[in-house]
Amino acid sequence: MSEVTSALLAGAIVLALVLHLAWLARASRNKASVALAVEQANIRTVIADAANVSDGTAGVITWEGSWNGWRVQIRTIVDTLATRKLPARWLSVSITEKVAVPGTFDMMMRPGSPTTFSNFHHLDHSLPKSSALPAEAVVRTDRKGVRFPQEIIADHLGVFCEGRAKELLITPNGVRIVWLLAEAERARYGVFRQAEFGDATLDPALIERLLESASTLRDAINRNERQAA
């Protein structure tokens, strides 16, 4: 084979590889667009006016709207921190309305390495925990010496009995529950270092259930504060 023929063959191989990679990238973008449209449709079955307000942060998609008259936020987060064994996809569901608490109450289940969805590890003060809270939970706050209605909080933690609820965050500005949607497929991530989550998608029933849990807890805290006053 002549040098010219070899060069042409090598060039053809390189061109074919470039075109194939471009096709894969385009197919991946198309797949992501379809998945996003499906998830937005699922969210709008629960939050009719949900609007995508994402700011472009990689792996984070945020919707805001109203549910039962309350302002709410739905967010999905892909956590690919190197300290995790496998990347994870989280669902964050928030009621963004006032709550009668004196500071931040952050309850994390089985806390380990830092996560991309929470400031739990940056909170300075650990709270003495009520025995009514889950045994695997650790509670932190941003203010030393403050008290929270932990018995009331404990009465509204049904979703934390299933092992997929990760965090409960209560602040004066709202209540948030973070739920593990899926972990990346081990084989694909191990070989290609690509975080694929299979068929995991947003279930409207799950979204509504978490919104109801957060809303009921908020109502109970505010009612207790009114009664105490």
N, CA and C of each residue as an Amber inpcrd file, in Angstrom:
protein
   687
   0.8510000  -1.2010000   0.0000000   0.0000000   0.0000000   0.0000000
   0.8800000   1.2430000   0.0000000   0.6100000   2.1640000  -0.9010000
   1.4320000   3.3660000  -1.0060000   1.1650000   4.3040000   0.1620000
   2.0910000   5.2500000   0.3470000   1.9340000   6.2300000   1.4230000
   0.6920000   7.0820000   1.2140000   0.4160000   7.4060000  -0.0530000
  -0.7680000   8.2220000  -0.3480000  -2.0410000   7.4760000   0.0340000
  -2.0980000   6.1970000  -0.3480000  -3.2820000   5.3930000  -0.0220000
  -3.4380000   5.2530000   1.4820000  -2.3320000   5.0400000   2.1870000
  -2.3820000   4.9050000   3.6450000  -2.8940000   6.1920000   4.2880000
  -2.4110000   7.3300000   3.7840000  -2.8450000   8.6150000   4.3310000
  -4.3370000   8.8340000   4.0910000  -4.8010000   8.4880000   2.8720000
  -6.2240000   8.6380000   2.5670000  -7.0770000   7.7390000   3.4560000
  -6.6110000   6.5070000   3.6700000  -7.3440000   5.5710000   4.5130000
  -7.4050000   6.0670000   5.9520000  -6.2670000   6.5550000   6.4450000
  -6.2390000   7.0770000   7.8140000  -7.1750000   8.2760000   7.9500000
  -7.1580000   9.1520000   6.9300000  -8.0430000  10.3120000   6.9590000
  -9.5020000   9.9150000   6.9560000  -9.8300000   8.8820000   6.1660000
 -11.2130000   8.4120000   6.1090000 -11.6520000   7.8480000   7.4520000
 -10.7570000   7.1380000   8.1100000 -11.0780000   6.5690000   9.4260000
 -11.3280000   7.6820000  10.4360000 -10.4480000   8.6820000  10.4120000
 -10.6190000   9.8130000  11.3410000 -11.9290000  10.5380000  11.0750000
 -12.2320000  10.7790000   9.7940000 -13.4720000  11.4610000   9.4420000
 -14.6820000  10.6570000   9.8940000 -14.6300000   9.3430000   9.6840000
 -15.7460000   8.4800000  10.1020000 -15.9320000   8.5420000  11.6080000
 -14.8130000   8.5650000  12.3450000 -14.8890000   8.6320000  13.8060000
 -15.4860000   9.9550000  14.2570000 -15.0560000  11.0400000  13.6480000
 -15.5910000  12.3660000  13.9970000 -17.0830000  12.4330000  13.7190000
 -17.5070000  11.9350000  12.5610000 -18.9290000  11.9530000  12.2130000
 -19.7420000  11.0970000  13.1760000 -19.1680000   9.9410000  13.5610000
 -19.8750000   9.0610000  14.4960000 -20.0350000   9.7230000  15.8630000
 -18.9820000  10.3770000  16.3400000 -19.0610000  11.0710000  17.6270000
 -20.0720000  12.2160000  17.5660000 -20.0930000  12.9160000  16.4340000
 -21.0670000  14.0000000  16.2770000 -22.4880000  13.4530000  16.2910000
 -22.6830000  12.3030000  15.6480000 -24.0050000  11.6750000  15.6330000
 -24.4150000  11.2520000  17.0400000 -23.4660000  10.6820000  17.7870000
 -23.7650000  10.2730000  19.1630000 -24.1300000  11.4750000  20.0230000
 -23.4000000  12.5670000  19.8590000 -23.6860000  13.7730000  20.6410000
 -25.0700000  14.3140000  20.3120000 -25.4080000  14.3290000  19.0060000
 -26.7230000  14.8220000  18.5940000 -27.8270000  13.9120000  19.1140000
 -27.6120000  12.6040000  19.0530000 -28.6060000  11.6530000  19.5610000
 -28.7980000  11.8230000  21.0620000 -27.6950000  12.0770000  21.7750000
 -27.7820000  12.2760000  23.2190000 -28.5760000  13.5390000  23.5500000
 -28.3440000  14.6190000  22.7870000 -29.0890000  15.8620000  23.0110000
 -30.5680000  15.6600000  22.7220000 -30.8790000  14.9480000  21.6550000
 -32.2790000  14.6950000  21.3090000 -32.9650000  13.8810000  22.4080000
 -32.2490000  12.8650000  22.9010000 -32.7960000  12.0290000  23.9670000
 -33.0500000  12.8590000  25.2280000 -32.1160000  13.7440000  25.5600000
 -32.2720000  14.5880000  26.7400000 -33.4500000  15.5470000  26.5740000
 -33.6340000  16.0750000  25.3680000 -34.7510000  16.9950000  25.1180000
 -36.0910000  16.2970000  25.2720000 -36.1780000  15.0840000  24.7600000
 -37.4160000  14.3090000  24.8840000 -37.6930000  13.9960000  26.3530000
 -36.6430000  13.5790000  27.0810000 -36.8130000  13.2470000  28.4990000
 -37.2590000  14.4670000  29.2940000 -36.6960000  15.6300000  28.9860000
 -37.0780000  16.8570000  29.6810000 -38.5330000  17.2090000  29.4170000
 -38.9780000  17.0520000  28.1690000 -40.3720000  17.3380000  27.8250000
 -41.3270000  16.4060000  28.5630000 -40.9650000  15.1320000  28.6660000
 -41.7940000  14.1640000  29.3880000 -41.8890000  14.5350000  30.8710000
 -40.7450000  14.9010000  31.4570000 -40.7510000  15.2360000  32.8800000
 -41.5420000  16.5110000  33.1420000 -41.4300000  17.4870000  32.2590000
 -42.2050000  18.7130000  32.4440000 -43.7010000  18.4100000  32.3480000
 -44.0860000  17.5490000  31.4340000 -45.4950000  17.1690000  31.3240000
 -45.9670000  16.4630000  32.5980000 -45.1240000  15.6070000  33.1580000
 -45.4740000  14.9170000  34.3950000 -45.6490000  15.9020000  35.5420000
 -44.7450000  16.8670000  35.6250000 -44.8450000  17.8710000  36.6920000
 -46.1250000  18.6820000  36.5390000 -46.4750000  19.0190000  35.2950000
 -47.6500000  19.8700000  35.0860000 -48.9660000  19.1520000  35.3350000
 -48.9340000  17.8340000  35.4830000 -50.1620000  17.1520000  35.9120000
 -50.4440000  17.4340000  37.3810000 -49.4150000  17.8670000  38.1160000
 -49.5630000  18.1980000  39.5360000 -49.5390000  19.7100000  39.7460000
 -48.6240000  20.3850000  39.0400000 -48.4520000  21.8390000  39.1620000
 -48.7140000  22.4250000  37.7780000 -49.9470000  22.8260000  37.5430000
 -50.3710000  23.1850000  36.1890000 -49.5790000  24.3360000  35.5900000
 -49.1250000  25.2760000  36.4420000 -48.4180000  26.4450000  35.9230000
 -46.9060000  26.3210000  36.0780000 -46.4100000  25.1070000  36.2590000
 -44.9720000  24.9160000  36.4510000 -44.1820000  25.4850000  35.2830000
 -43.1560000  26.2950000  35.5940000 -42.3060000  26.9030000  34.5730000
 -40.8550000  26.5060000  34.8390000 -40.1570000  26.1820000  33.7750000
 -38.7430000  25.8270000  33.8860000 -37.9420000  27.1160000  34.0980000
 -37.3290000  27.2470000  35.2880000 -36.5650000  28.4580000  35.6200000
 -35.0970000  28.1110000  35.8430000 -34.6310000  27.0400000  35.2240000
 -33.2430000  26.5980000  35.3950000 -32.2660000  27.6900000  34.9860000
 -31.1470000  27.7570000  35.7160000 -30.1650000  28.8150000  35.4550000
 -28.9640000  28.3370000  34.6430000 -29.0450000  27.1050000  34.1360000
 -27.9520000  26.5950000  33.3180000 -26.9190000  25.7860000  34.0750000
 -27.0710000  25.6490000  35.3920000 -26.1430000  24.8320000  36.1690000
 -26.2010000  23.3940000  35.6760000 -25.0510000  22.8180000  35.3780000
 -24.9940000  21.4600000  34.8230000 -25.6300000  20.4540000  35.7780000
 -26.5310000  19.6350000  35.2320000 -27.1470000  18.5740000  36.0090000
 -28.3000000  19.0020000  36.8880000 -28.6670000  20.2920000  36.8510000
 -29.7330000  20.8080000  37.7180000 -30.8460000  21.4000000  36.8550000
 -32.0770000  20.9280000  37.0800000 -33.2460000  21.4700000  36.3820000
 -34.2610000  21.8800000  37.4340000 -34.7870000  23.1050000  37.3170000
 -35.6680000  23.6680000  38.3380000 -36.9640000  24.1600000  37.7110000
 -38.0760000  23.7870000  38.3540000 -39.3890000  24.2970000  37.9660000
 -40.0020000  25.0090000  39.1710000 -40.7640000  26.0530000  38.9120000
 -41.4960000  26.7540000  39.9620000 -42.9310000  26.9600000  39.5050000
 -43.8340000  26.9900000  40.4830000 -45.2400000  27.1980000  40.1840000
 -46.0390000  27.2440000  41.4630000 -47.3360000  26.9740000  41.3580000
 -48.2030000  26.9980000  42.5370000 -48.9780000  25.6920000  42.6340000
 -49.1790000  25.2720000  43.8670000 -49.8930000  24.0210000  44.1550000
 -50.7830000  24.2590000  45.3620000 -52.0630000  24.0280000  45.2030000
 -53.0330000  24.2580000  46.2830000 -52.9120000  25.6660000  46.8840000
 -52.5510000  26.6180000  46.0400000 -52.4520000  28.0020000  46.4960000
 -51.1110000  28.3770000  47.0890000 -50.1780000  27.4360000  47.1950000
 -48.8570000  27.7070000  47.7650000 -47.8150000  27.7650000  46.6560000
 -46.7930000  28.5840000  46.8740000 -45.6570000  28.6050000  45.9530000
 -44.7840000  27.3710000  46.2010000 -44.3960000  26.7200000  45.1260000
 -43.6140000  25.4880000  45.2600000 -42.4720000  25.4710000  44.2490000
 -41.5150000  24.6170000  44.5400000 -40.3800000  24.4340000  43.6260000
 -40.0700000  22.9460000  43.5060000 -39.8360000  22.4940000  42.2850000
 -39.4130000  21.1150000  42.0130000 -38.0520000  21.1950000  41.3250000
 -37.1150000  20.3930000  41.8110000 -35.7640000  20.4410000  41.2330000
 -35.1990000  19.0250000  41.1520000 -34.5230000  18.7270000  40.0440000
 -33.7700000  17.4840000  39.9460000 -32.2850000  17.8260000  39.8760000
 -31.4880000  17.0290000  40.5810000 -30.0490000  17.2790000  40.6800000
 -29.2960000  15.9930000  40.3930000 -28.3730000  16.0440000  39.4550000
 -27.4740000  14.9160000  39.2250000 -26.1930000  15.1840000  40.0020000
 -25.9150000  14.3220000  40.9690000 -24.7690000  14.4720000  41.8630000
 -23.6700000  13.5200000  41.4040000 -22.5880000  14.0860000  40.8680000
 -21.4960000  13.2570000  40.3620000 -20.2060000  13.5030000  41.1310000
 -20.3120000  13.9490000  42.3790000 -19.1050000  14.1860000  43.1720000
 -18.2590000  12.9220000  43.2290000 -16.9620000  13.0980000  43.1320000
 -16.0470000  11.9520000  43.0770000 -16.0870000  11.1140000  44.3450000
 -16.5580000  11.7080000  45.4570000 -16.5960000  10.9680000  46.7180000
 -17.7370000   9.9570000  46.7610000 -18.6790000  10.0270000  45.8310000
 -19.7640000   9.0510000  45.7760000 -19.3100000   7.8000000  45.0270000
 -19.7990000   6.6420000  45.4770000 -19.4920000   5.4080000  44.7630000
 -20.1090000   5.4260000  43.3660000 -21.3430000   5.9120000  43.2830000
 -22.0350000   6.0360000  42.0030000 -22.7210000   7.3980000  41.9430000
 -22.7940000   8.0240000  40.7710000 -23.5890000   9.2390000  40.6460000
 -25.0490000   8.9610000  41.0230000 -25.7080000   9.9720000  41.5260000
 -27.1030000   9.8180000  41.9440000 -27.9390000  10.9530000  41.3710000
 -29.2080000  10.6630000  41.1640000 -30.1520000  11.6940000  40.7200000
 -31.1560000  11.9130000  41.8450000 -31.2410000  13.1600000  42.2880000
 -32.0860000  13.5120000  43.4290000 -33.2770000  14.3500000  42.9760000
 -34.3740000  14.2030000  43.7110000 -35.5630000  15.0280000  43.5250000
 -35.7350000  15.8870000  44.7610000 -35.7670000  17.2000000  44.5590000
 -35.9790000  18.1550000  45.6470000 -37.3590000  18.7850000  45.4690000
 -38.1950000  18.6710000  46.5080000 -39.5630000  19.2000000  46.4770000
 -39.7110000  20.2020000  47.6300000 -40.0980000  21.4300000  47.3060000
 -40.1460000  22.4890000  48.3160000 -41.4720000  23.2280000  48.3070000
 -41.9540000  23.5520000  49.5150000 -43.0090000  24.5360000  49.7040000
 -42.3010000  25.8230000  50.0940000 -42.3430000  26.8390000  49.2600000
 -41.5740000  28.0560000  49.5230000 -42.4750000  29.1360000  50.1230000
 -43.0080000  28.8280000  51.2990000 -43.8630000  29.7400000  52.0530000
 -43.3390000  29.8340000  53.4880000 -43.7070000  30.9010000  54.2040000
 -43.1760000  31.1760000  55.5280000 -43.4890000  30.0500000  56.5220000
 -42.4980000  29.7690000  57.3720000 -42.6270000  28.7580000  58.4170000
 -42.1840000  29.3750000  59.7440000 -42.9270000  29.1030000  60.8170000
 -42.6330000  29.6960000  62.1210000 -41.5510000  28.9100000  62.8560000
 -40.3130000  29.0310000  62.3720000 -39.1580000  28.4310000  63.0380000
 -38.0890000  29.5120000  63.2190000 -37.2280000  29.3760000  64.2420000
 -36.2600000  30.4280000  64.5540000 -34.9730000  30.3880000  63.7420000
 -34.8330000  29.4100000  62.8720000 -33.6140000  29.2790000  62.0940000
 -33.7040000  28.0940000  61.1670000 -32.5610000  27.5540000  60.7800000
 -32.4980000  26.4090000  59.8730000 -32.4700000  25.1030000  60.6560000
 -33.3810000  24.2070000  60.3100000 -33.4090000  22.8440000  60.8510000
 -33.1180000  21.9240000  59.6700000 -31.9630000  21.2690000  59.6990000
 -31.5480000  20.4250000  58.5760000 -31.3140000  19.0060000  59.0790000
 -32.2110000  18.1080000  58.6970000 -32.1100000  16.7030000  59.1060000
 -31.6410000  15.8750000  57.9120000 -30.4860000  15.2680000  58.0310000
 -29.9090000  14.4580000  56.9640000 -29.8720000  12.9980000  57.4060000
 -30.3550000  12.1220000  56.5450000 -30.3270000  10.6950000  56.8300000
 -28.9770000  10.1120000  56.4200000 -28.3480000   9.3980000  57.3270000
 -27.0660000   8.7190000  57.0680000 -26.0780000   9.6430000  56.3630000
 -25.7580000  10.7910000  56.9530000 -24.8460000  11.7230000  56.2790000
 -23.4560000  11.1150000  56.1260000 -22.8960000  11.3050000  54.9530000
 -21.5410000  10.8270000  54.6950000 -20.7390000  11.9540000  54.0950000
 -20.4030000  11.8110000  52.8360000 -19.6340000  12.8530000  52.1490000
 -20.5650000  14.0040000  51.7650000 -19.9990000  15.1910000  51.4950000
 -20.8180000  16.3330000  51.0590000 -21.5940000  16.0090000  49.7820000
 -22.7100000  16.7140000  49.5930000 -23.5320000  16.5440000  48.4080000
 -23.6510000  17.8750000  47.6790000 -24.0870000  17.8150000  46.4300000
 -24.2560000  19.0410000  45.6520000 -25.6030000  19.7120000  45.9070000
 -26.5180000  19.0430000  46.5970000 -27.8570000  19.6090000  46.7580000
 -28.0810000  20.2420000  48.1260000 -27.1060000  20.1800000  49.0380000
 -27.3580000  20.6080000  50.4080000 -26.1620000  21.3450000  51.0010000
 -26.4670000  22.2570000  51.9400000 -25.4310000  22.9390000  52.7190000
 -25.2810000  22.3270000  54.1040000 -25.8070000  21.1270000  54.2810000
 -25.8000000  20.4760000  55.5930000 -24.4080000  20.4870000  56.2230000
 -23.3960000  20.1530000  55.4500000 -22.0390000  20.0300000  56.0030000
 -21.4100000  21.3870000  56.3110000 -22.0710000  22.4690000  55.9080000
 -21.5550000  23.8000000  56.2150000 -22.2320000  24.4240000  57.4270000
 -23.2330000  23.7510000  57.9930000 -23.9000000  24.2640000  59.1830000
 -23.0290000  23.9750000  60.4060000 -22.9000000  24.9610000  61.2830000
 -21.9120000  24.8880000  62.3540000 -22.3600000  24.1400000  63.5970000
 -23.6650000  24.0280000  63.8190000 -24.1320000  23.5490000  65.1110000
 -24.9790000  22.2790000  64.9780000 -24.6320000  21.2530000  65.7520000
 -25.4440000  20.0310000  65.8280000 -26.5120000  20.2190000  66.8810000
 -27.7030000  19.7070000  66.6030000 -28.8110000  19.8180000  67.5470000
 -28.9620000  18.5300000  68.3400000 -29.2140000  18.6300000  69.6490000
 -29.6250000  17.4310000  70.3900000 -30.8830000  16.8820000  69.7380000
 -30.8820000  15.5910000  69.4680000 -31.9640000  15.0160000  68.6710000
 -32.9900000  14.3320000  69.5520000 -34.2580000  14.6030000  69.2720000
 -35.3400000  13.8990000  69.9530000 -35.2980000  12.4160000  69.5960000
 -35.6230000  11.5720000  70.5710000 -35.6560000  10.1220000  70.3190000
 -36.7530000   9.7500000  69.3290000 -37.6800000  10.6840000  69.0760000
 -38.7720000  10.4080000  68.1410000 -38.3140000  10.5220000  66.6880000
 -37.1780000  11.1560000  66.4520000 -36.6560000  11.2760000  65.0860000
 -35.9700000   9.9720000  64.6820000 -35.8330000   9.7220000  63.3780000
 -35.2190000   8.4700000  62.9160000 -33.8160000   8.2730000  63.4940000
 -33.4820000   7.0240000  63.8070000 -32.1890000   6.7220000  64.4180000
 -31.0300000   7.1030000  63.5050000 -31.2170000   7.0020000  62.1630000
 -30.1260000   7.2800000  61.2090000 -29.9670000   8.7630000  60.9180000
 -30.8170000   9.5970000  61.5140000 -30.8070000  11.0250000  61.1970000
 -29.7980000  11.7850000  62.0520000 -29.1970000  12.8050000  61.4340000
 -28.3630000  13.7770000  62.1320000 -28.9610000  15.1490000  61.8360000
 -29.0370000  15.9980000  62.8830000 -29.6900000  17.2990000  62.7230000
 -28.6950000  18.4130000  63.0160000 -28.6620000  19.3920000  62.1230000
 -27.8060000  20.5640000  62.2990000 -28.6140000  21.8390000  62.1140000
 -28.0630000  22.9380000  62.6060000 -28.7180000  24.2340000  62.4880000
 -27.6770000  25.3200000  62.2900000 -28.1520000  26.5070000  61.9240000
 -27.2520000  27.6380000  61.7200000 -27.1680000  28.5430000  62.9370000
 -27.9560000  28.2360000  63.9780000 -27.9820000  29.1000000  65.1580000
 -27.8500000  28.2630000  66.4240000 -26.9300000  28.6390000  67.2600000
 -26.7070000  27.9140000  68.5050000 -27.7830000  28.2530000  69.5250000
 -28.2550000  27.2380000  70.2190000 -29.1880000  27.4620000  71.3220000
 -30.6510000  27.6060000  70.9430000 -30.9950000  27.4520000  69.6700000
 -32.4000000  27.5850000  69.2800000 -33.1290000  26.2610000  69.4690000
 -34.4380000  26.3550000  69.6090000 -35.2570000  25.1600000  69.8200000
 -36.2540000  25.0200000  68.6650000 -36.4790000  23.7720000  68.2810000
 -37.4330000  23.4710000  67.2180000 -38.4590000  22.4650000  67.7560000
 -39.6770000  22.4730000  67.2010000 -40.7180000  21.5360000  67.6510000
 -40.4630000  20.1260000  67.1110000 -39.4500000  19.4570000  67.6670000
 -39.0250000  18.1790000  67.1030000 -40.0920000  17.0930000  67.2090000
 -40.9130000  17.1270000  68.2600000 -41.9660000  16.1160000  68.3860000
 -42.9910000  16.2680000  67.2660000 -43.3210000  17.5070000  66.9330000
 -44.2570000  17.7500000  65.8300000 -43.6230000  17.3250000  64.5060000
 -42.3720000  17.6720000  64.3230000 -41.6690000  17.2770000  63.0970000
 -41.6760000  15.7520000  62.9700000 -41.3830000  15.0580000  64.0760000
 -41.3090000  13.5910000  64.0520000 -42.6400000  12.9560000  63.6570000
 -43.7430000  13.6320000  63.9790000 -45.0660000  13.0890000  63.6460000
 -45.3780000  13.1680000  62.1560000 -44.5330000  13.8310000  61.3740000
 -44.8160000  14.0350000  59.9500000 -43.6790000  13.5290000  59.0640000
 -43.0560000  12.4350000  59.4730000 -41.9120000  11.9030000  58.7400000
 -42.1980000  10.5490000  58.0990000 -43.4510000  10.3280000  57.7380000
 -43.8090000   9.0430000  57.1480000 -42.9980000   8.6890000  55.9180000
 -42.6820000   9.6770000  55.0860000 -41.9480000   9.3880000  53.8470000
 -40.5050000   8.9760000  54.1290000 -40.0370000   9.2280000  55.3440000
 -38.6510000   8.8710000  55.6780000 -38.5190000   7.4250000  56.1590000
 -39.6060000   6.6810000  56.1250000 -39.5550000   5.2870000  56.5580000
 -39.1750000   4.3330000  55.4300000 -39.0620000   4.8470000  54.2040000
 -38.8710000   3.9740000  53.0450000 -37.4260000   3.8790000  52.5680000
 -36.5270000   4.6730000  53.1600000 -35.1250000   4.5710000  52.8250000
 -34.6570000   5.4210000  51.6600000 -35.5690000   6.1250000  50.9690000
 -35.1660000   6.9360000  49.8150000 -35.2020000   8.4360000  50.1200000
 -35.9060000   8.8430000  51.1570000 -35.8860000  10.2480000  51.5660000
 -34.5430000  10.5220000  52.2390000 -33.8550000  11.5660000  51.7960000
 -32.4950000  11.8340000  52.2610000 -32.4070000  13.0180000  53.2020000
 -33.1620000  14.0780000  52.9150000 -33.0050000  15.3000000  53.7040000
 -34.3470000  15.9750000  53.9240000 -34.5040000  16.5290000  55.1390000
 -35.6130000  17.4190000  55.4510000 -35.0070000  18.7450000  55.8860000
 -35.3130000  19.7910000  55.1390000 -34.8110000  21.1210000  55.4540000
 -35.9910000  22.0310000  55.7710000 -35.9520000  22.6370000  56.9630000
 -36.9880000  23.5920000  57.3700000 -36.2950000  24.9070000  57.6930000
 -36.7270000  25.9730000  57.0430000 -36.2040000  27.3130000  57.3180000
 -37.3970000  28.2570000  57.4550000 -37.1700000  29.4870000  57.8840000
 -38.2860000  30.4430000  57.9250000 -38.9320000  30.6850000  56.5670000
 -38.2620000  30.2660000  55.4900000 -38.7860000  30.5230000  54.1410000
 -39.3890000  29.2990000  53.4590000 -39.4470000  28.1610000  54.1580000
 -40.0660000  27.0090000  53.5050000 -39.6140000  25.6690000  54.0470000
 -40.1730000  24.6240000  53.4270000 -39.8690000  23.2320000  53.7850000
 -39.4490000  22.4960000  52.5230000 -38.3680000  21.7360000  52.6290000
 -37.8650000  20.9840000  51.4820000 -37.6150000  19.5330000  51.8700000
 -37.9910000  18.6210000  50.9640000 -37.6870000  17.2010000  51.1160000
 -36.8850000  16.7670000  49.8980000 -35.7840000  16.0620000  50.1350000
 -34.9420000  15.5540000  49.0490000 -35.0520000  14.0360000  49.0210000
 -35.2880000  13.5070000  47.8230000 -35.6000000  12.0840000  47.6140000
 -34.6440000  11.4950000  46.5750000 -34.1490000  10.3010000  46.8160000
 -33.2750000   9.6290000  45.8530000 -34.1240000   9.0210000  44.7430000
 -33.9850000   9.5750000  43.5310000 -34.7100000   9.0400000  42.3870000
 -34.0350000   7.7790000  41.8470000 -32.7140000   7.8350000  41.6950000
 -32.0040000   6.6870000  41.1060000 -30.5050000   6.8600000  41.2710000
 -29.7960000   5.7410000  41.2220000 -28.3410000   5.7520000  41.1120000
 -27.9620000   5.3140000  39.7090000 -26.8130000   5.7660000  39.2490000
 -26.3730000   5.4600000  37.8980000 -26.1750000   3.9610000  37.7080000
 -26.3740000   3.5190000  36.4580000 -26.1510000   2.1170000  36.1310000
 -24.6730000   1.7880000  36.3400000 -24.4210000   0.8260000  37.2160000
 -23.0500000   0.5480000  37.6450000 -22.1430000   0.1330000  36.4810000
 -22.6090000  -0.7880000  35.6210000 -21.7650000  -1.3120000  34.5570000
 -21.3600000  -0.2060000  33.5840000 -22.3340000   0.6040000  33.1590000
 -22.0240000   1.6650000  32.1820000 -21.1080000   2.7140000  32.7860000
 -21.3610000   3.0670000  34.0450000 -20.5220000   4.0790000  34.6780000
 -19.1140000   3.5520000  34.8980000 -19.0100000   2.2690000  35.2580000
 -17.7010000   1.6880000  35.4930000 -16.8360000   1.6520000  34.2480000
 -17.4500000   1.4260000  33.0800000 -16.6910000   1.3080000  31.8240000
 -16.5200000   2.6610000  31.1380000 -17.6320000   3.4100000  30.9860000
 -17.6010000   4.6380000  30.1910000 -17.5650000   5.9150000  31.0220000
 -17.7260000   5.7910000  32.3380000 -17.8150000   6.9540000  33.2300000
 -18.9480000   7.8810000  32.8100000 -20.0420000   7.2710000  32.3370000
 -21.2320000   8.0240000  31.9620000 -22.3480000   7.7160000  32.9550000
 -22.9790000   8.7790000  33.4710000 -24.0540000   8.6130000  34.4530000
 -25.3870000   8.4300000  33.7360000 -25.8040000   7.1850000  33.5580000
 -27.1040000   6.8590000  32.9620000 -28.0040000   6.3020000  34.0520000
 -29.2680000   6.7460000  34.0600000 -30.1800000   6.3750000  35.1330000
 -31.3400000   5.5120000  34.6590000 -31.1730000   4.8510000  33.5400000
 -32.1930000   3.9370000  33.0530000 -33.5030000   4.6500000  32.7820000
 -34.5940000   4.0360000  33.2080000 -35.9300000   4.5760000  32.9480000
 -36.4380000   5.4580000  34.0840000 -35.5740000   5.7850000  35.0450000
 -36.0150000   6.5940000  36.1830000 -36.4990000   7.9580000  35.7010000
 -37.7100000   8.3060000  36.0650000 -38.2760000   9.5950000  35.6740000
 -39.1540000  10.1050000  36.8020000 -39.6980000  11.2920000  36.6310000
 -40.5060000  11.8930000  37.6870000 -41.9170000  11.3300000  37.6640000
 -42.3200000  10.7900000  38.7920000 -43.6550000  10.2100000  38.9440000
 -44.5710000  11.2700000  39.5590000 -45.6410000  11.6750000  38.8670000
 -46.5330000  12.6900000  39.4300000 -47.0640000  12.3280000  40.8140000
 -47.3380000  11.0500000  41.0310000 -47.8500000  10.6290000  42.3350000
 -46.8180000  10.8700000  43.4340000 -45.5540000  10.6320000  43.1180000
 -44.4870000  10.8770000  44.0960000 -44.3490000  12.3710000  44.3800000
 -44.3800000  13.1780000  43.3390000 -44.2790000  14.6290000  43.5350000
 -45.3990000  15.1240000  44.4450000 -46.6270000  14.6850000  44.1490000
 -47.7610000  15.1400000  44.9620000 -47.6500000  14.6460000  46.3940000
 -47.2010000  13.4380000  46.5580000 -47.0490000  12.8790000  47.9080000
 -46.0280000  13.6700000  48.7310000 -44.9080000  14.0290000  48.1200000
 -43.8960000  14.7970000  48.8380000 -44.3740000  16.2230000  49.1120000
 -45.1000000  16.8140000  48.1660000 -45.6710000  18.1410000  48.4060000
 -46.6590000  18.1000000  49.5710000 -47.4920000  17.0800000  49.6200000
 -48.4520000  16.9540000  50.7090000 -47.7450000  16.7830000  52.0510000
 -46.6640000  15.9950000  52.0540000 -45.9160000  15.7910000  53.2880000
 -45.3010000  17.0950000  53.7840000 -44.6670000  17.8420000  52.8720000
 -44.0500000  19.1170000  53.2510000 -45.1040000  20.1290000  53.6860000
 -46.2270000  20.1710000  52.9830000 -47.2850000  21.1220000  53.3060000
 -47.9220000  20.8160000  54.6650000 -48.1760000  19.5500000  54.9170000
 -48.7890000  19.1550000  56.1910000 -47.8660000  19.4890000  57.3570000
 -46.5690000  19.2480000  57.1830000 -45.6020000  19.5740000  58.2340000
 -45.5590000  21.0740000  58.4750000 -45.5120000  21.8460000  57.4170000
 -45.5020000  23.3080000  57.5690000 -46.7440000  23.7850000  58.3130000
 -47.9070000  23.2760000  57.9310000 -49.1510000  23.6710000  58.5930000
 -49.1200000  23.3360000  60.0830000 -48.5920000  22.1620000  60.4230000
 -48.5440000  21.7360000  61.8240000 -47.6180000  22.6320000  62.6430000
 -46.4710000  22.9930000  62.0830000 -45.5390000  23.8790000  62.8000000
 -46.1630000  25.2500000  63.0160000 -46.7720000  25.7990000  61.9700000
 -47.3810000  27.1310000  62.0970000 -48.5670000  27.1120000  63.0470000
 -49.3440000  26.0540000  63.0210000 -50.4920000  25.9450000  63.9500000
 -50.0080000  25.8690000  65.3960000 -48.9580000  25.1180000  65.6340000
 -48.4050000  25.0030000  66.9810000 -47.8910000  26.3470000  67.4780000
 -47.2770000  27.1280000  66.6000000 -46.7770000  28.4400000  66.9850000
 -47.9330000  29.3910000  67.3200000 -49.0020000  29.3370000  66.5550000
 -50.1600000  30.1940000  66.8330000 -50.7920000  29.8270000  68.1710000
 -50.8930000  28.5430000  68.4440000 -51.4820000  28.0970000  69.7100000
 -50.6190000  28.5010000  70.9060000 -49.2930000  28.4200000  70.7210000
 -48.3800000  28.7810000  71.8020000 -48.4470000  30.2830000  72.0940000
 -48.7220000  31.0770000  71.0530000 -48.7920000  32.5270000  71.2320000
 -50.0760000  32.9240000  71.9270000
